[in-house]
Amino acid sequence: MIRKLQEIDRQKTMNFVSQKPAENVFIIGDIEGHGFHSSIQTLWGDFNEQGNLRAVLLKYDINFIIYAPGDFDAKGIASIINKDSSFSYLSGIEEMVNKLKPYITAQPKNPRIFYYAKCETTEFLPKIPSEIRLEKVRADDARDIIGLMKAIPEFAEGNYSVENKQVSIEKGLARGYFIKDQGTIISSASSTAENSQSAMIVGVGTLPSHQKKGLATYCMSKLCRELLEENKMLCLFYDNPSAGAIYKRIGFVDIGKWSMWTY
């Protein structure tokens, strides 16, 4: 049985998605941040005959995310998505999204697959040399951080919002560290979608003229250590094998693939 989830379902829903806090970083964060009675998001649950959840579908703005670790009513969940004229994105663990694929009437314009990795230990995080000066990102650094991302070729086409980043930092949903050279930010790493259990690492990069020095790794080391000491499980996406090798050296392990379909 599929129905909309309400505040009364909070504990059951959180118990369900918290079994995999890295895989559900967005769902957990959105529930904690917006609840079940928000104009910007809606949640549905698919229940088995015993009344236990077997799937959760989240719609945030124009984005749908599915989480269903076992069998579920894929046709019923897909019908909710098909009836929504505003939907533009569908994402989730690859095998979960693939179960919806036969029932989604629209064809994705740009289906992308990313590796999904998590980190639960500080054991492999490198020490930061004394000569490296790291600074913590403040809300008024948002424009410069986004400027850095746009100056790095692999990030240049990203969809960035200075205002959204400022708000996320102010609300404690994001943080980051950066390194400057002669007053210009040359390397950084940030978190996003922070919640009580997990956080996603994003925006790990260095200006081309300063690469091959380990600067972004130092930014990540500081950021990841801080988050892990707060008992938050870390996760990230990557599609570049070279970047993946760096992440694995500092303690990230692959946990699957993440589908992100644009319609």
Protein Blocks (a to p, Z undefined) as FASTA:
>chain_A
ZZdddfklmmmmmmmmmmmmmlmmmmmmmmmmnojmdfkbccdddddfkopafbdcddeh
jaccdddfbdcdfklmmmmmmmmmkbcbdcddfklmmmmmmmmmbdcfbdcdddddddfb
fklpccddfklccddddfklmmmmmmmmmmpmklmmpccdfklmmmmmmnopaccdddde
ehiafbdcddehiafkbccdehiacdfklghnommmmmmmmmmmmmmmnopacddddfbf
klmmmmmmnopacebdcddddZZ
